[in-house]
C-alpha cells in the first residue's frame, strides 16, 4: 500500500509517499502554502492518504478514517490548538479534493499520550471544571516521540526507560516506559512546557492573571503564542540566529540560550523521575538533530543521571547516531524525525481494521 503522508503546518505543507517498506517514493515541500488544492504534483499511484492532526481531544485516541462527522469533530478542537488545527483541516480538504476516491486517515499527535497515568494527566482544578470541559494534560508531538523512542531502542539494542526530546520550533519532552508515554511536558494545549521559538512554555498562572488585568486576554494570548520564547528573549525565533547573535556578543541571546538549556535539563530530569530512572536519552527535531551546542549543554548538565558525552561524536553526529561514550551508563542518541513512518503505519492499521461496507 502506497500512503501519501500529508503534514500541513500553519503556513507550510510537507508531502511524502511511502511504499510498503516505508521507502520514500516521492516528496514535495511547499514552504509557503495558502491552503489551495491547486498543486502541480507528480506522484506515484496512491492507495491511501494519512494526515497529521495535532489535537484529537478525548475522542480520537487512535488513527481514524476521516468522514464528514470526523472532520467536523476535528474542527471543533481548533480552539485548543489554534496554531495547528486549521492547517491540518486545510490539508485534509486539499488532499480530499485531489484524491477523492481513496481513503483518508487522521493520525493524532495526542493519541500517543493516551497512556498517561492519572497522576500525570490530571490537573489539580475544581472537579466540576474538569468534568465539564475534559480539562487534562493531552500532550503533543506524539507521532515524533513514538518513532524516536522506538528507533532509539532499536539502535541501542535495549532500554525500557526512554526520554525523547522533540526540539524544533515547537519543543516537548516525553517519558516513554516500555513503549508507552507516561509523562510529557506539553499539556492541555501545545503552549505548555519548554520555551519554544515564539511560544512561552510554562509560566506562573498568577502572572498571566496579573497581565490579563492590565493588557486584556487577547493581547496576552497573542504574546504567549507569537512573541515569547526565544523571540521574546533575544529577538530571534531561530536558534541558529541566536547562536550568531551570541558570537557577536549579544547578551540577550546569551540569556535566551541559557534559559532554553536550563529548562531543557530540568525537563529531562523530571521525565526521568517519572520513570524512576533513565536508560536512553533521544534528541530529534530540527534543533535536536542539528544543534550540537544544545545537546552538549543538556547531556553535560545531567551527568548525575549516568550520562557521559563524547564530544567528537556529538560534534559530528549524523543520521541515527550515538553521542555518548561507550562507557556511559545511559546512552544518548540523535534520531532523525520520521513522523511520516508513524502516519503511514497508523493509516495502514486504521484501514486494516475498518469494517467492510
C-alpha positions as CSV (number, residue, x, y, z in Angstrom):
1,X,0.0,0.0,0.0
2,X,1.4,3.4,-1.0
3,X,0.5,6.0,1.5
4,X,0.6,9.8,0.8
5,X,1.5,11.4,4.1
6,X,0.2,15.0,4.5
7,X,1.8,17.1,7.2
8,X,0.3,20.6,6.9
9,X,1.6,23.4,9.2
10,X,0.2,26.8,9.8
11,X,1.8,28.1,6.5
12,X,3.7,25.1,5.0
13,X,2.9,21.7,3.5
14,X,5.0,18.6,3.5
15,X,4.0,15.7,1.4
16,X,5.7,12.3,1.1
17,X,4.7,9.0,-0.4
18,X,5.8,5.9,1.5
19,X,5.8,2.4,0.0
20,X,5.0,-0.8,1.8
21,X,8.5,-1.0,3.3
22,X,8.5,2.7,4.2
23,X,10.7,3.6,1.3
24,X,10.2,7.2,0.3
25,X,8.9,7.1,-3.2
26,X,8.3,10.9,-3.6
27,X,8.5,14.1,-1.6
28,X,7.2,17.6,-2.0
29,X,7.5,20.6,0.3
30,X,5.7,23.9,-0.1
31,X,7.3,26.4,2.2
32,X,4.6,29.0,1.9
33,X,1.2,27.3,1.3
34,X,-2.1,29.2,1.2
35,X,-4.3,26.1,1.6
36,X,-5.2,25.7,-2.1
37,X,-5.5,22.2,-3.5
38,X,-4.2,23.5,-6.8
39,X,-0.7,21.8,-6.6
40,X,1.4,20.7,-9.5
41,X,2.3,17.3,-8.3
42,X,3.9,14.2,-9.9
43,X,3.1,11.3,-7.6
44,X,3.2,7.5,-7.9
45,X,-0.1,5.6,-7.5
46,X,-1.7,6.4,-4.1
47,X,-3.7,3.8,-2.2
48,X,-4.5,5.9,0.9
49,X,-3.7,9.3,2.5
50,X,-2.6,9.8,6.1
51,X,-2.9,13.2,7.7
52,X,-1.1,14.5,10.8
53,X,-3.5,16.2,13.1
54,X,-2.2,17.9,16.3
55,X,-5.2,17.7,18.6
56,X,-7.5,14.7,19.0
57,X,-9.0,15.6,22.3
58,X,-10.5,12.7,24.3
59,X,-12.5,11.5,21.3
60,X,-9.6,10.4,19.0
61,X,-7.1,8.1,20.6
62,X,-6.1,6.1,17.5
63,X,-5.8,6.7,13.8
64,X,-9.3,7.3,12.4
65,X,-10.8,7.1,8.9
66,X,-11.9,10.6,8.0
67,X,-15.6,11.1,7.4
68,X,-17.8,14.2,7.3
69,X,-18.5,13.8,11.0
70,X,-14.9,13.1,11.9
71,X,-13.8,16.3,10.1
72,X,-16.4,18.3,12.0
73,X,-15.1,17.0,15.3
74,X,-11.5,17.8,14.4
75,X,-12.6,21.3,13.5
76,X,-14.3,21.6,16.9
77,X,-11.0,21.2,18.6
78,X,-9.4,24.2,16.9
79,X,-9.7,26.4,19.9
80,X,-7.3,24.0,21.8
81,X,-4.7,24.2,19.0
82,X,-5.3,27.4,17.1
83,X,-1.8,27.5,15.5
84,X,-2.0,24.0,14.2
85,X,-5.5,22.6,13.7
86,X,-6.5,25.0,10.8
87,X,-3.5,23.8,8.8
88,X,-4.4,20.2,9.3
89,X,-8.0,20.9,8.2
90,X,-6.8,22.7,5.1
91,X,-4.5,19.7,4.3
92,X,-7.4,17.3,4.7
93,X,-9.6,19.4,2.4
94,X,-7.0,19.9,-0.2
95,X,-5.9,16.2,-0.4
96,X,-9.5,15.0,-0.5
97,X,-10.2,17.4,-3.4
98,X,-7.2,16.0,-5.3
99,X,-7.7,12.3,-4.3
100,X,-11.4,11.9,-3.6
101,X,-11.6,8.2,-4.3
102,X,-9.0,6.9,-1.8
103,X,-9.5,6.6,2.0
104,X,-8.1,9.4,4.1
105,X,-7.0,8.7,7.7
106,X,-6.3,11.2,10.5
107,X,-3.3,10.4,12.8
108,X,-3.3,12.4,16.0
109,X,-0.3,13.7,17.9
110,X,-2.2,13.5,21.2
111,X,-3.0,9.8,20.7
112,X,0.4,8.5,21.8
113,X,-0.1,10.2,25.2
114,X,-3.4,8.4,25.8
115,X,-1.5,6.1,28.2
116,X,-0.5,8.9,30.6
117,X,-1.4,7.7,34.1
118,X,-4.0,9.7,36.0
119,X,-1.3,11.3,38.2
120,X,0.4,12.7,35.2
121,X,-2.7,13.7,33.2
122,X,-4.8,15.3,35.9
123,X,-4.8,19.0,36.7
124,X,-5.5,19.9,40.3
125,X,-8.5,22.0,39.4
126,X,-12.1,22.0,40.6
127,X,-13.8,18.7,39.8
128,X,-16.7,20.4,38.1
129,X,-14.4,22.2,35.7
130,X,-12.5,19.1,34.8
131,X,-15.8,17.1,34.2
132,X,-17.4,19.9,32.2
133,X,-14.6,20.6,29.8
134,X,-12.3,17.5,29.8
135,X,-9.5,19.5,31.4
136,X,-6.4,17.3,31.4
137,X,-2.9,17.0,30.1
138,X,-3.1,15.8,26.5
139,X,0.5,16.0,25.3
140,X,1.6,16.6,21.7
141,X,4.3,15.7,19.2
142,X,3.2,12.1,19.9
143,X,4.0,10.9,16.4
144,X,7.5,12.1,16.7
145,X,8.0,10.8,20.3
146,X,6.6,7.4,19.4
147,X,9.0,6.9,16.4
148,X,12.1,8.4,18.2
149,X,11.6,6.2,21.3
150,X,11.2,3.0,19.2
151,X,14.1,3.8,16.9
152,X,16.4,4.6,19.8
153,X,15.7,1.2,21.4
154,X,16.4,-0.5,18.1
155,X,19.7,1.4,17.8
156,X,20.8,0.7,21.4
157,X,19.6,-2.9,21.4
158,X,17.8,-2.4,24.8
159,X,16.3,0.1,27.1
160,X,12.9,0.4,28.7
161,X,13.1,3.9,30.1
162,X,13.5,6.5,27.4
163,X,13.3,10.3,27.4
164,X,12.6,11.7,24.0
165,X,13.4,15.4,23.2
166,X,11.5,16.8,20.3
167,X,13.2,20.1,19.8
168,X,12.2,22.4,16.9
169,X,10.0,25.5,16.5
170,X,7.8,23.6,19.0
171,X,9.5,21.7,21.8
172,X,8.4,19.0,24.1
173,X,9.7,16.0,26.1
174,X,8.2,12.6,26.8
175,X,8.9,9.9,29.3
176,X,8.4,6.6,27.4
177,X,8.4,3.5,29.6
178,X,8.3,0.1,27.7
179,X,7.0,2.0,24.6
180,X,4.2,3.8,26.4
181,X,4.0,7.5,27.2
182,X,3.9,8.0,31.0
183,X,4.7,11.8,31.2
184,X,5.2,14.7,28.9
185,X,5.9,18.5,29.1
186,X,3.0,19.9,27.0
187,X,-0.4,19.9,28.4
188,X,-4.0,20.9,27.6
189,X,-2.6,22.9,24.6
190,X,0.7,23.0,22.8
191,X,1.6,26.2,24.6
192,X,2.8,24.5,27.8
193,X,6.2,23.1,28.8
194,X,9.6,24.2,27.4
195,X,10.3,27.6,25.9
196,X,10.0,27.4,22.1
197,X,10.6,29.6,19.1
198,X,7.8,32.0,19.8
199,X,5.8,30.2,22.5
200,X,6.4,30.8,26.2
201,X,6.1,27.3,27.6
202,X,5.2,27.2,31.3
203,X,4.5,30.5,33.0
204,X,3.2,31.1,36.5
205,X,-0.6,31.3,36.1
206,X,-0.7,34.1,38.7
207,X,1.5,36.1,36.4
208,X,-0.9,35.5,33.5
209,X,-3.9,36.6,35.6
210,X,-1.9,39.8,36.5
211,X,-1.1,40.5,32.9
212,X,-4.7,39.9,31.7
213,X,-5.9,42.5,34.1
214,X,-3.6,45.0,32.5
215,X,-3.4,44.0,28.9
216,X,-6.6,42.1,28.2
217,X,-6.8,38.4,27.5
218,X,-6.4,38.7,23.7
219,X,-3.1,40.5,23.9
220,X,-1.8,38.1,26.5
221,X,-2.8,35.1,24.3
222,X,-1.1,36.6,21.3
223,X,2.0,37.4,23.3
224,X,2.3,33.9,24.7
225,X,1.9,32.2,21.4
226,X,3.7,34.6,18.9
227,X,6.1,36.9,20.8
228,X,7.6,34.8,23.6
229,X,10.1,32.0,23.8
230,X,13.4,32.6,22.0
231,X,11.9,35.5,20.1
232,X,10.8,37.3,23.3
233,X,14.2,36.7,25.0
234,X,16.5,37.5,22.1
235,X,14.6,39.0,19.2
236,X,15.4,35.8,17.2
237,X,13.0,32.9,16.8
238,X,15.5,30.7,15.1
239,X,18.2,29.2,17.4
240,X,20.7,29.4,14.6
241,X,20.2,33.2,14.7
242,X,20.6,33.1,18.5
243,X,24.0,31.4,18.1
244,X,25.1,34.0,15.6
245,X,24.0,36.8,17.9
246,X,25.9,35.2,20.8
247,X,29.0,35.2,18.6
248,X,28.6,38.9,18.1
249,X,28.4,39.5,21.9
250,X,24.6,39.9,22.3
251,X,23.8,39.4,26.0
252,X,20.1,38.9,25.3
253,X,21.0,36.0,23.0
254,X,23.2,34.5,25.7
255,X,20.3,34.7,28.2
256,X,18.0,33.1,25.6
257,X,20.3,30.1,25.2
258,X,20.8,29.8,29.0
259,X,17.1,29.8,29.7
260,X,16.4,27.3,26.9
261,X,19.0,24.8,28.0
262,X,18.2,25.3,31.7
263,X,14.6,24.4,31.2
264,X,15.6,21.5,28.9
265,X,17.9,19.9,31.5
266,X,15.2,20.5,34.2
267,X,12.6,18.8,32.0
268,X,14.7,15.8,31.1
269,X,15.4,15.2,34.8
270,X,11.7,15.4,35.6
271,X,10.8,12.9,32.8
272,X,13.5,10.5,34.2
273,X,12.0,10.9,37.7
274,X,8.6,9.9,36.3
275,X,10.1,6.5,35.3
276,X,12.4,6.0,38.3
277,X,15.5,6.3,36.1
278,X,16.8,6.6,32.6
279,X,18.2,4.2,30.0
280,X,18.2,6.2,26.8
281,X,18.0,9.9,26.0
282,X,17.0,10.9,22.5
283,X,17.2,14.1,20.6
284,X,15.1,14.7,17.5
285,X,13.5,17.6,15.5
286,X,15.3,20.4,13.8
287,X,17.2,21.6,16.9
288,X,17.6,18.1,18.4
289,X,19.2,16.8,15.2
290,X,21.4,19.7,14.3
291,X,22.4,21.7,17.3
292,X,25.4,20.2,19.0
293,X,25.7,23.0,21.5
294,X,22.2,22.4,22.9
295,X,22.8,18.7,23.1
296,X,26.1,19.1,24.8
297,X,24.7,21.5,27.4
298,X,21.8,19.1,28.1
299,X,24.0,16.0,28.4
300,X,26.8,17.6,30.4
301,X,24.4,19.0,32.8
302,X,22.9,15.6,33.5
303,X,26.0,13.6,34.4
304,X,24.4,12.7,37.7
305,X,22.0,10.5,35.7
306,X,24.8,8.5,34.3
307,X,25.4,10.3,31.0
308,X,28.9,10.9,29.6
309,X,29.1,13.0,26.5
310,X,31.5,12.0,23.7
311,X,32.4,15.5,22.3
312,X,33.6,14.2,18.9
313,X,30.6,12.0,18.4
314,X,28.3,14.9,19.3
315,X,30.0,17.4,17.1
316,X,29.9,15.0,14.1
317,X,26.5,13.4,14.8
318,X,24.5,12.4,11.7
319,X,21.6,10.1,11.0
320,X,20.7,7.9,14.0
321,X,23.9,8.1,15.9
322,X,25.1,7.8,19.5
323,X,26.7,10.9,21.1
324,X,27.8,9.4,24.5
325,X,30.9,7.4,25.3
326,X,30.9,3.7,25.2
327,X,31.2,3.5,29.0
328,X,28.3,5.9,29.6
329,X,25.7,4.2,31.8
330,X,22.9,6.0,30.0
331,X,23.3,6.4,26.2
332,X,22.2,9.5,24.3
333,X,21.2,9.4,20.6
334,X,20.4,11.6,17.7
335,X,17.4,10.2,15.8
336,X,16.1,11.7,12.6
337,X,12.4,12.7,13.0
338,X,10.2,10.3,10.9
339,X,6.6,11.3,11.7
340,X,5.8,10.1,8.2
341,X,6.6,6.5,9.1
342,X,4.2,6.7,12.1
343,X,1.5,8.2,10.0
344,X,1.9,5.6,7.2
345,X,1.7,2.8,9.8
346,X,-1.3,4.3,11.5
347,X,-3.0,4.7,8.2
348,X,-2.5,1.1,7.3
349,X,-3.7,0.0,10.7
350,X,-6.8,2.0,10.6
351,X,-7.7,0.7,7.1
352,X,-7.0,-2.9,8.1
353,X,-9.5,-2.8,11.0
354,X,-12.1,-0.8,9.1
355,X,-15.5,-2.6,9.0
356,X,-16.3,-3.9,5.5
357,X,-19.1,-1.9,3.8
